[in-house]
């Protein structure tokens, strides 16, 4: 993943951002490459984001790290017992995840946070391979409609309707549990609240506990 240069537009953008930077991070070294997944390799819950943030994952080298979306996501994961701490500021901040694995539909930061269809397609083999390797996954949580569609395009499955909190049991015993993305647009307008996000991970916790009485 880290060595991929398949999409010229994404390569140019991620490297430009890493060179120009933003004033508040001017003294930092940016990652500026595709962002690899992060989390528990034996996880039962897979979280699928859209793409790394230009000054978040593209800077730190870890998704949802060093940006406001990550504050919401890891805060909720910590409250649910899946994360060792409620913040994610750098790739070496000591954060660890239990039973959760985080990846993205697109691995490079895209211009305006909008990958094009060819870029999503180019990244799909990475997601397919991850899903093949993650044999313990029982719940997939796509953050937003883009990630929701990207996940369903990896498999032959019913086409459920996206909506926050919607669930669909897919072949293989995997439950698709949809969530709005914790973007500033959603959190600042109240489309997504802390309680709504907490409810997603409490639901996920109950879903994986159904197959393991010890985790109830």
Secondary structure, DSSP 8 states (H G I E B T S, - for coil): -TT----HHHHHHHHHHHHH--GGGTTS----S----EE-TT-SEEEEES---TTTHHHHSSTT-SSHHHHHHHHHHHHTTSBSSS---STTS---BSSEEEEESSSS--GGG---HHHHHHHHHHHHHHHHH-TT--EEEEBSHHHHHHHHTTS--------TT-EEEETTTEEEE-B----HHHHHTTSS-HHHHHHHHHHHHHHHHTT-GGG-
